[in-house]
Amino acid sequence: MSEAGEDRNRGKKPPKSVSVCDCRPENSGASTRTIDILDMDYSGFLRALRQEFSMSTNETFVISTTDRGEIDEEHYKELVNGKTLLLLKSMDQELSVANQERIEFLPHYHTLVQCGMYEYYASEGQKALPYAFAELIDNALSATAKNTGIRMIEIRLLFDESQGGPAIVVMDNGCGMTSKQLNNWAVYRLSKFIRENGMKSEETGYVRPDPVPRSLNSDISYFGVGGKQAVFYIGQSVRMISKPASSPDVHEFVMSKEDFEHKEMNKQDIYSGFIRNRKPGDYSHVNVIEEQFLQSIVTEEYGKESFTAVVITGIQQEHVTYLKHNFSLWTRELAHTYHYYIHGVDGNDMKKERKTDHVSNIDIKISLFDRSPRVPLTMNLKHVDNDMQTLYINSCVSTFEFKATGAGDSLVEGLIRYHPFLYDQETYPLDPYASAGNDEDEDCIILSSEARGKRPIFECFWNGRLIPYTTLSEFEWCSRPKKSGAVPAECYNRISGVLFANDRFQVSTNKLTFMDLELQLRDKSTIFTKMHNGQEQRVNIQREFTNWLKESHERFDKQVMFQKCMGSTTRTDVATKRLQSPWAVFQAISWDGKTYKKGQNVKSVKTQPILYGSIVHFLLYGEHEADVYATGGCVQLALEPKELYNELRIIPISKIDRQATPAAIKKKIDDEFAKLPDRLRLTWPEGNAWAENDARPAGTPMGPIKVEILNKKGESISRLPGAAINSKKLLIELKVIWHSSKGDVQTNSHIGVHSTKWEYWFKPMENFNKLGKYSLHLQTMLSEHKSDSEWAGKRLPNYTLNFNIKEGEAVSFVLGVISSPVQVGVPFSIPLDFRDDFDYPTQPPCDIKPQLECGSLQLSYEGTAFGTTCVIKNVRAMGKINHQNKMYTVKVHIPGLKQDSQSLQIVLQPGPPHSLVVFPDDDVLSVENRTPANFRVEVHDEYQNITTHPKLTVRCQLLGAPDLPVDVVDCSNTGSGLLLTKPLLLKTVNADQILTAKFNIPL
């Protein structure tokens, strides 16, 4: 459809209808009708409802939204197309049946216009523009994959605002796109595997390319997301212009953020548009004033059989600034990404003629047009000579090729390169654009800070293009060994590598990272094989790699300069006879910026033992007469100090410790005189260490104890050092002293002899059962003189540990004395005295819960109190006392102790007065006038025992008539008594009269 037709359609009113669901109680079916309300006012809508649902004019109803918002005339104006409404009897009516509301949930257009920002900002903090361009180049490479001639890809940066810029155009001379394929491009996440490319008869489906070296198959336009992410990361609008070879017409499609916003505002279908089909060179639709550059692009279409142009406008200003000011940087990154597409499988090897079988026909040209009349800045990526792969290729001297095969037909081709040390520096290439201060490997000794250091070995490519944020540090078979071997450790820092993975490995949709490469390669089922001249070699790859690395080091590293030749000699210490001669003798060497010469003191590294000595001379195999650069070689040392070592040693030059300073070496040689024992080190093999002034419970075992005699180097020794002295064995004497109140007492004494397995070992000591202060003394002794604890006028190492023995944990208890007798209900306390295993008074456990038992009594208590002693607080005894001064046995049980029960005897007497009992206990008692009432009273304690108390009286007062008597009885001794034993004398009694007797105990 033409753009004019599109404008006419935009002038039409969009459809507007609502769905009304009849939810009135009398309508059991909840029928739904669609009513077209375009150009209909509120009154017309109500009439349409009555007609549609056959309602009379006097029938009442309401219309509401599904959220029960009533639709009145004002809210009616806000209804949108497709809204679902409810026809109800009233607003508070309950729904008799369920209904359905139609909704749409198309993704917001931000899914497209902001996808690039999310994808690329989620990269690793680096400037992502080169990788956005890479997505468009991926598409162009796929489009030109079947070109027989030059595959031309051009990126034009049109920043001349007088020509309508800024804009970016990516063009290729590939196969172009049909209108259906252009439609497919516009669909987000429509990958190549599920696309329909035209008529059913024309569809062939996705066909995986045949395997090619380095997987350079151009099959890298994959997921249906990269192009959209890229264009909307770079700008705000994209115009796709394409002509397939099968058609004379050009297809053009525009997608922009502005258009999406316009459609959203006007409630139009956002995910729809128009493809303009026109003849080549027809720019009648172009606004020449605003987009003059676009006219030029369209004019170039004449004579082209097929092509695609991606025109991006609305470029963000920060992108324009970056692309202008960092032109060399980002074009270099693109050259790095597509290095092997641009230069072929061998890469940009500038040292030799290119192999004709692998010449690339891909040209990627970048042009920057700033302001007229400035000359455009142009760059063909083939001419970039400082991308990292070019630097790696041209600084290496030898390669090791291998292949990794895994499950299915997953395949990785690998290449490791060796970058030698030449004369005075490493040749491992540095990134000229890398920021300063990159981390280096602090854990390894390398010859130069410019070596690979901590950086990973392998860069990773997928279908021939770089996946920039995935690197692989190493494989087990090419990692630096933990122990020194035939190859110096620094050689492992002189290798770089590249991995070429096929499409059986997954990458992220922005093609910045591999999803599973390292995981698959480290799988046990992955097989690594060495490659030689394109042929697999079934060999031990670790051994072959080590041999290759050793050969590369010996052939190509030139790191030591031998100076001042003194002739040659024969070495009888070499086992192989043919290698015993000739050995050239030199007085000095220059190595890594340092000079080592005859008579200089040096230290060895990675030798057993570490050697200190003065240089006698240097040895280099072969016939030499003058100064020469070479690798390898040996140095002869006279071990220092001579008083201890009268010996010559020959070690490889690589064993000289280049980090050792002269001051440190001199100090070490001086320290050799002080190799006498320096101190004792105690360890507690069972983890039961005793610290200084520790306080331990009586009976706690001490030990076992392992003792080592250490020299000043911290080395464990068992003899006096040095070959020039009689090597005397050393013993250790152990003594334990108890500092009692009556004086010191020795409790333990042992002599420890050295064992190669256990050093000096002392068994556990379990006899510390006296309270007080102790001292453990360890003294180094000479075996020949057990009483001699000195050597060379100095006391041999000793050690003293002071400790205390205190009472142990409570295992039993004793009941204290309680005041007896005790009274029913009157609280009393039971003292507890806790004892340890050795019957020493000790503290009670913190969580004790005593249990009290007595067969005929009920016992209870409030808790336990801790102070100078422990007591069971407020014990109460309740029970019936049949005999005065009867003895009761109380059993106290404390769970958790070894001896957890004790008993005591108590005498229980009645408790304080608690209640008054009157006999007879009838509510109404009949008494004749002039006869006694005869009441008997008893005073009881809490458990109904008759009790006594000093000055205990009971008073009875009669109420209900005048001049009634008051009687009082004394219960102090018996706890009981009789009241109203005298006759009652009432003056006038004509009938039954009710009298009330009130009994109480006066306070």
Salt bridges, closest charged atoms under 4 A:
GLU3 OE1 - ARG276 NH2 3.08
GLU6 OE2 - ARG10 NH2 2.71
ASP22 OD2 - ARG24 NH2 2.88
GLU26 OE2 - ARG24 NH1 3.90
GLU26 OE2 - LYS89 NZ 3.84
ASP39 OD1 - LYS13 NZ 3.14
GLU52 OE2 - ARG33 NH1 3.43
GLU59 OE2 - ARG24 NH1 2.75
GLU59 OE2 - LYS89 NZ 3.63
ASP72 OD1 - HIS75 ND1 2.71
GLU104 OE2 - ARG102 NH2 3.17
GLU135 OE1 - LYS511 NZ 3.02
ASP138 OD2 - ARG465 NH2 2.88
ASP138 OD2 - LYS511 NZ 3.12
GLU154 OE2 - ARG156 NE 2.96
ASP219 OD1 - LYS192 NZ 2.34
GLU252 OE2 - ARG239 NH1 2.44
GLU252 OE1 - ARG278 NE 2.77
GLU252 OE2 - HIS285 NE2 2.92
ASP259 OD1 - ARG10 NH2 3.22
ASP259 OD2 - LYS263 NZ 3.20
GLU264 OE2 - HIS108 NE2 2.98
GLU300 OE2 - ARG156 NH1 2.74
GLU301 OE2 - ARG278 NH2 2.78
GLU318 OE1 - LYS127 NZ 3.67
ASP349 OD2 - LYS352 NZ 3.83
ASP363 OD1 - LYS382 NZ 3.69
ASP370 OD1 - LYS324 NZ 3.39
ASP370 OD2 - ARG374 NH1 3.00
ASP387 OD2 - HIS339 ND1 2.93
GLU401 OE1 - ARG214 NH2 3.97
ASP409 OD2 - ARG208 NH1 2.85
ASP409 OD1 - ARG504 NE 2.67
GLU413 OE1 - ARG214 NH1 3.42
GLU426 OE1 - ARG494 NE 3.05
ASP431 OD1 - ARG332 NH2 2.99
ASP441 OD2 - ARG480 NH2 3.44
GLU459 OE1 - HIS336 NE2 2.75
ASP503 OD1 - ARG208 NH2 2.62
GLU518 OE2 - ARG522 NE 2.88
GLU536 OE2 - LYS403 NZ 2.34
GLU536 OE1 - ARG538 NH2 3.96
GLU544 OE1 - LYS530 NZ 3.32
GLU551 OE2 - ARG555 NH1 3.64
GLU554 OE2 - LYS550 NZ 2.65
ASP557 OD2 - ARG494 NH1 2.73
ASP557 OD2 - HIS553 ND1 2.59
ASP573 OD2 - ARG571 NH2 2.66
ASP592 OD2 - ARG658 NH1 3.65
GLU640 OE2 - LYS642 NZ 2.55
GLU647 OE2 - ARG649 NE 2.72
ASP657 OD2 - LYS603 NZ 3.48
ASP670 OD2 - LYS666 NZ 3.19
ASP671 OD2 - LYS667 NZ 3.11
GLU672 OE1 - LYS675 NZ 2.97
ASP694 OD2 - ARG696 NH2 3.08
GLU708 OE2 - ARG681 NE 3.14
GLU715 OE2 - LYS713 NZ 3.24
GLU733 OE2 - LYS735 NZ 3.95
ASP744 OD1 - HIS739 ND1 2.77
GLU759 OE1 - HIS754 NE2 3.13
ASP833 OD2 - ARG835 NH2 2.86
ASP837 OD2 - LYS898 NZ 3.23
ASP839 OD1 - ARG835 NH1 3.52
ASP900 OD2 - HIS893 ND1 3.59
GLU938 OE2 - ARG936 NH1 2.38
GLU938 OE1 - HIS940 NE2 2.99
